[in-house]
Amino acid sequence: MTSFTYDRSSMKLPVIRFKRLTSLFISFLFLSACSPYERPLTVGAAPWPNFEFLFLAKELKFLPENKYSLFELPSSTSVIQAFQTGKLDVAFLSLDEVLTLIALGIDLKIISVVDESTGGDSLLVKPEIQNLESLKWHSIGYENKAAGALLLDEVFMLSGLNNQTIQLFEVKQSEAKDIYLQGNIDGLIVREPEKQKILQLGARELLNSSSLTQRITHLVVVRNEILETKEKQITYLLKRFYDAYNYYIQHPHNALTTIAVRLQIYPYLLEESFKGTTFIKPKDALVRLSGSPSNIELQADELSKFMTQKNMLGKIPNNFSRIITTDILESVIYD
């Protein structure tokens, strides 16, 4: 009869290995639990043609979802409120909206210039209204912001009318199409892409932002405390934003289709909406932010005076150089 003997020392090796693996696994879980959660960078914008490259970058998987949370909010007022309360780290806004945030005491930095409205903001009226003078004793709806106020001033100057001979109502951009369909207001000051939707309903364009001497400029801003801690992440965001713009230039059909699906607008109307803007490339944006005073500083000074005169702006510092940084754009261009 064959007898078997067991070497107890040979049994110890697997047990020891198992214990070591268990110990390592527990250590990994402990370290994972102790690692601090890094909140994604929150970025927001309201619908506007060239802001769409931000969301196109997401659709194209240019931005890791665990590091960037993008929000397209219904109106720029919603973007301002979210930025003011700290829910957004980065925002795409017009210059007058940035000035509003500064007047509220928000510590921010302008990091890039996106574009200018060169027809993207317009006065649209019912088809029976033939010219500006015909608006006498009629009504205009507009959002109480600088773009609307600038166009209204142009209407008054060109027609000789004033707020005594035209009824004015506040209408948010997100409500403009429904208001037009109701037919209770004769004219609306709207911006793209809502402009294209209302033109399709038969509205007539009487005036647009291409005639303004003071341009409506759109910017990218970041909360200052976020800039100090997440500069690389913000730089990467801006690089991918411009990469999405380049994709649009190289593959316009694909880009327009992708954007149009999300905005629920026909691609050919979206293409028309881009024609009312002048996109500013990174090197040109850097030029506008550079110098003493810079182009943006001069614009901010002129616009703040206009807004103060119209009681649209509270007390605001007159040293606009402190709210501008070229560091991010320089990294985007040269690194």
C-alpha positions as CSV (number, residue, x, y, z in Angstrom):
1,M,0.0,0.0,0.0
2,T,1.3,3.3,-1.1
3,S,1.5,6.0,1.6
4,F,1.5,9.7,0.9
5,T,3.2,12.3,3.0
6,Y,2.4,16.0,2.9
7,D,5.1,18.7,3.2
8,R,3.5,21.3,5.4
9,S,6.0,24.0,4.2
10,S,4.8,23.6,0.7
11,M,1.3,24.5,1.8
12,K,2.4,27.7,3.4
13,L,3.4,29.4,0.2
14,P,-0.1,29.8,-1.4
15,V,-1.5,30.8,2.0
16,I,1.1,33.5,2.4
17,R,0.5,34.7,-1.2
18,F,-3.2,34.9,-0.6
19,K,-2.7,36.9,2.6
20,R,-0.4,39.3,0.8
21,L,-2.9,39.8,-2.0
22,T,-5.7,40.3,0.4
23,S,-3.6,42.8,2.3
24,L,-2.7,44.7,-0.9
25,F,-6.4,44.8,-2.0
26,I,-7.5,46.2,1.3
27,S,-4.8,48.8,1.1
28,F,-5.9,49.8,-2.4
29,L,-9.5,50.1,-1.2
30,F,-8.4,52.2,1.7
31,L,-6.3,54.5,-0.4
32,S,-9.2,54.9,-3.0
33,A,-11.6,55.8,-0.2
34,C,-9.1,58.4,1.1
35,S,-8.4,60.0,-2.3
36,P,-10.3,63.3,-2.6
37,Y,-13.1,63.5,-5.2
38,E,-12.1,66.1,-7.9
39,R,-15.2,67.9,-9.1
40,P,-15.4,68.4,-12.8
41,L,-14.9,71.9,-14.3
42,T,-18.4,73.3,-14.8
43,V,-18.9,75.3,-18.0
44,G,-22.0,77.1,-19.2
45,A,-23.4,79.1,-22.1
46,A,-26.8,80.1,-23.6
47,P,-27.6,79.4,-27.2
48,W,-25.5,81.5,-29.6
49,P,-23.9,80.2,-32.8
50,N,-20.2,80.3,-31.9
51,F,-20.8,79.1,-28.3
52,E,-21.9,75.9,-29.9
53,F,-18.3,74.8,-30.6
54,L,-18.1,74.1,-26.8
55,F,-20.9,71.5,-27.0
56,L,-19.6,70.2,-30.4
57,A,-16.4,69.5,-28.6
58,K,-18.3,67.3,-26.1
59,E,-20.2,65.5,-29.0
60,L,-16.9,64.8,-30.7
61,K,-15.5,63.3,-27.4
62,F,-12.8,66.0,-27.2
63,L,-13.5,66.5,-23.5
64,P,-13.3,63.8,-20.9
65,E,-16.7,63.6,-19.2
66,N,-15.2,63.0,-15.8
67,K,-13.3,66.3,-15.9
68,Y,-15.8,68.6,-17.7
69,S,-19.5,69.2,-17.1
70,L,-21.1,71.4,-19.8
71,F,-24.4,73.1,-19.4
72,E,-26.4,74.9,-22.2
73,L,-28.8,77.0,-20.2
74,P,-32.0,78.6,-21.7
75,S,-30.9,82.2,-21.4
76,S,-27.8,84.3,-20.7
77,T,-29.6,85.5,-17.6
78,S,-29.5,81.9,-16.3
79,V,-25.8,81.7,-17.1
80,I,-25.1,85.0,-15.2
81,Q,-27.1,83.6,-12.1
82,A,-25.3,80.3,-12.2
83,F,-21.9,82.0,-12.5
84,Q,-22.8,84.4,-9.7
85,T,-23.7,81.7,-7.3
86,G,-20.6,79.6,-8.1
87,K,-22.4,76.8,-9.9
88,L,-20.4,77.6,-13.0
89,D,-16.6,77.9,-13.1
90,V,-16.4,79.1,-16.7
91,A,-19.0,81.0,-18.7
92,F,-19.4,82.2,-22.3
93,L,-21.1,85.6,-22.1
94,S,-21.3,89.0,-23.9
95,L,-19.2,91.9,-22.6
96,D,-22.2,93.7,-21.1
97,E,-23.1,90.5,-19.1
98,V,-19.5,90.3,-17.9
99,L,-19.7,93.9,-16.7
100,T,-22.9,93.1,-14.9
101,L,-21.1,90.3,-13.0
102,I,-18.2,92.7,-12.1
103,A,-20.7,95.2,-10.8
104,L,-22.1,92.4,-8.6
105,G,-18.6,92.0,-7.1
106,I,-17.7,88.7,-8.8
107,D,-14.0,88.1,-9.0
108,L,-13.4,86.9,-12.5
109,K,-10.9,87.0,-15.4
110,I,-11.6,87.3,-19.2
111,I,-9.5,84.6,-20.9
112,S,-10.6,84.9,-24.5
113,V,-12.7,86.7,-27.1
114,V,-15.0,84.5,-29.0
115,D,-16.7,86.7,-31.7
116,E,-18.6,89.8,-32.6
117,S,-22.2,90.1,-33.5
118,T,-22.3,91.4,-37.1
119,G,-25.9,90.9,-37.8
120,G,-26.7,88.1,-35.2
121,D,-28.8,90.5,-33.1
122,S,-31.8,92.0,-34.9
123,L,-35.1,93.9,-34.8
124,L,-37.7,91.7,-36.4
125,V,-41.3,93.0,-37.0
126,K,-44.6,91.8,-38.4
127,P,-44.6,91.6,-42.2
128,E,-47.0,94.5,-42.5
129,I,-44.6,96.9,-40.9
130,Q,-42.5,98.3,-43.8
131,N,-40.0,100.6,-42.1
132,L,-38.8,102.0,-38.7
133,E,-41.1,105.0,-38.9
134,S,-44.1,102.6,-39.2
135,L,-43.4,101.5,-35.6
136,K,-44.9,104.7,-34.2
137,W,-47.6,103.8,-31.6
138,H,-46.6,100.1,-31.9
139,S,-44.8,97.8,-29.5
140,I,-41.3,96.3,-29.2
141,G,-40.3,93.4,-27.0
142,Y,-36.6,93.1,-25.9
143,E,-34.4,91.7,-23.2
144,N,-33.2,94.5,-21.0
145,K,-29.5,94.1,-21.8
146,A,-27.0,96.2,-23.7
147,A,-27.6,94.5,-27.0
148,G,-31.3,95.3,-26.9
149,A,-30.6,98.8,-25.6
150,L,-28.0,99.5,-28.3
151,L,-30.4,98.4,-31.1
152,L,-33.2,100.4,-29.5
153,D,-31.0,103.5,-29.5
154,E,-30.3,102.9,-33.2
155,V,-34.0,102.6,-33.9
156,F,-34.7,105.9,-32.1
157,M,-31.8,107.7,-33.8
158,L,-32.8,106.6,-37.3
159,S,-36.5,107.0,-37.0
160,G,-36.9,110.0,-34.6
161,L,-39.1,107.9,-32.4
162,N,-38.7,107.4,-28.6
163,N,-40.0,105.5,-25.7
164,Q,-43.0,107.8,-25.6
165,T,-44.1,106.8,-29.1
166,I,-43.2,103.1,-28.9
167,Q,-44.4,100.7,-26.2
168,L,-41.6,98.6,-24.7
169,F,-42.0,95.2,-23.1
170,E,-39.4,92.9,-21.7
171,V,-39.2,89.6,-23.5
172,K,-36.7,86.8,-22.8
173,Q,-34.9,85.2,-25.8
174,S,-36.3,81.8,-24.9
175,E,-39.9,83.3,-25.0
176,A,-39.5,85.3,-28.3
177,K,-40.9,82.7,-30.7
178,D,-44.0,82.1,-28.7
179,I,-44.6,85.8,-28.2
180,Y,-44.3,86.4,-31.9
181,L,-46.8,83.6,-32.6
182,Q,-49.3,85.2,-30.1
183,G,-49.2,88.3,-32.2
184,N,-49.6,90.8,-29.3
185,I,-46.2,92.5,-29.9
186,D,-45.3,94.2,-33.2
187,G,-41.5,93.9,-33.1
188,L,-38.9,91.9,-31.2
189,I,-35.2,92.3,-30.7
190,V,-33.8,88.8,-30.8
191,R,-30.5,87.1,-31.4
192,E,-29.4,83.9,-33.2
193,P,-30.5,81.2,-33.5
194,E,-34.0,82.4,-32.4
195,K,-33.8,85.0,-35.2
196,Q,-33.8,82.4,-37.9
197,K,-36.8,80.6,-36.4
198,I,-38.9,83.8,-36.3
199,L,-37.9,84.8,-39.8
200,Q,-39.3,81.4,-40.9
201,L,-42.6,82.5,-39.5
202,G,-42.8,85.5,-41.9
203,A,-41.2,88.2,-39.8
204,R,-39.4,91.1,-41.5
205,E,-35.9,92.3,-40.4
206,L,-35.6,96.1,-40.2
207,L,-32.3,96.5,-38.4
208,N,-29.4,94.4,-37.1
209,S,-26.2,94.6,-35.2
210,S,-24.0,95.1,-38.3
211,S,-25.1,98.8,-38.3
212,L,-23.9,99.4,-34.7
213,T,-20.7,101.4,-34.1
214,Q,-20.4,99.8,-30.7
215,R,-20.0,96.1,-31.4
216,I,-21.6,93.3,-29.3
217,T,-18.6,91.2,-28.3
218,H,-18.7,87.7,-26.7
219,L,-16.1,86.4,-24.3
220,V,-15.0,83.5,-22.1
221,V,-14.6,84.2,-18.4
222,V,-13.5,82.1,-15.4
223,R,-13.8,82.6,-11.7
224,N,-10.5,83.8,-10.4
225,E,-10.2,81.2,-7.6
226,I,-10.8,78.4,-10.2
227,L,-8.2,79.9,-12.5
228,E,-5.6,79.8,-9.8
229,T,-6.1,76.1,-9.1
230,K,-7.2,74.6,-12.5
231,E,-5.2,76.6,-15.1
232,K,-4.1,73.5,-17.1
233,Q,-7.7,72.1,-17.2
234,I,-9.0,75.5,-18.4
235,T,-6.3,75.7,-21.1
236,Y,-7.2,72.2,-22.3
237,L,-10.9,73.3,-22.5
238,L,-10.1,76.3,-24.6
239,K,-7.8,74.2,-26.9
240,R,-10.6,71.7,-27.5
241,F,-13.1,74.6,-28.1
242,Y,-10.9,75.8,-30.9
243,D,-10.4,72.2,-32.2
244,A,-14.1,71.9,-32.5
245,Y,-14.2,75.2,-34.5
246,N,-11.5,73.8,-36.8
247,Y,-13.6,70.6,-37.2
248,Y,-16.5,72.8,-38.3
249,I,-14.3,74.6,-40.9
250,Q,-13.1,71.3,-42.2
251,H,-16.3,69.3,-42.0
252,P,-19.1,71.9,-42.1
253,H,-21.9,69.5,-43.1
254,N,-21.2,67.0,-40.2
255,A,-20.7,69.8,-37.7
256,L,-23.9,71.7,-38.7
257,T,-25.9,68.4,-38.6
258,T,-24.6,67.5,-35.1
259,I,-25.3,71.0,-33.7
260,A,-28.7,71.3,-35.4
261,V,-30.0,68.1,-33.9
262,R,-29.3,69.3,-30.4
263,L,-30.7,72.8,-31.0
264,Q,-33.7,71.4,-32.9
265,I,-33.2,73.6,-35.9
266,Y,-32.7,72.9,-39.6
267,P,-29.0,72.8,-40.6
268,Y,-29.5,75.3,-43.3
269,L,-31.0,77.8,-40.8
270,L,-28.1,77.1,-38.5
271,E,-25.7,77.9,-41.3
272,E,-27.5,81.2,-41.8
273,S,-27.2,82.0,-38.1
274,F,-23.4,81.8,-38.3
275,K,-23.4,84.4,-41.0
276,G,-24.4,87.0,-38.4
277,T,-21.2,86.5,-36.4
278,T,-17.5,87.1,-36.9
279,F,-15.5,84.4,-35.2
280,I,-12.2,85.6,-33.6
281,K,-9.3,83.1,-33.9
282,P,-6.9,82.6,-30.9
283,K,-4.1,84.9,-32.2
284,D,-6.6,87.7,-33.0
285,A,-8.2,87.2,-29.6
286,L,-4.8,87.6,-27.9
287,V,-4.2,90.9,-29.8
288,R,-7.5,92.2,-28.5
289,L,-6.6,91.3,-24.9
290,S,-3.1,92.6,-25.1
291,G,-1.7,96.2,-24.7
292,S,-2.3,99.0,-22.3
293,P,-5.0,99.8,-22.7
294,S,-6.2,96.7,-24.6
295,N,-9.0,96.7,-27.2
296,I,-11.3,95.0,-24.7
297,E,-10.5,97.5,-22.0
298,L,-11.5,100.4,-24.3
299,Q,-14.7,98.6,-25.3
300,A,-15.5,97.8,-21.6
301,D,-15.0,101.5,-20.7
302,E,-17.3,102.7,-23.5
303,L,-19.9,100.1,-22.8
304,S,-19.9,100.6,-19.1
305,K,-20.6,104.4,-19.6
306,F,-23.5,103.6,-21.9
307,M,-25.0,101.0,-19.5
308,T,-24.6,103.4,-16.5
309,Q,-26.4,106.1,-18.5
310,K,-29.3,103.7,-19.1
311,N,-29.4,102.7,-15.4
312,M,-28.4,99.1,-16.4
313,L,-25.2,99.0,-14.3
314,G,-24.3,99.8,-10.7
315,K,-20.9,101.0,-9.4
316,I,-18.1,99.4,-11.3
317,P,-14.3,99.7,-11.1
318,N,-12.8,101.7,-14.0
319,N,-9.5,99.7,-14.1
320,F,-10.5,96.9,-16.5
321,S,-6.9,95.6,-16.9
322,R,-7.2,93.7,-13.7
323,I,-10.0,91.5,-15.1
324,I,-8.0,90.4,-18.2
325,T,-5.4,87.6,-18.4
326,T,-3.6,86.5,-21.6
327,D,-1.9,83.5,-19.9
328,I,-4.5,80.9,-21.0
329,L,-4.5,82.1,-24.6
330,E,-0.8,82.2,-24.8
331,S,-0.6,78.5,-23.6
332,V,-3.3,77.6,-26.2
333,I,-1.4,79.2,-29.0
334,Y,2.2,78.5,-28.1
335,D,2.4,75.4,-26.0
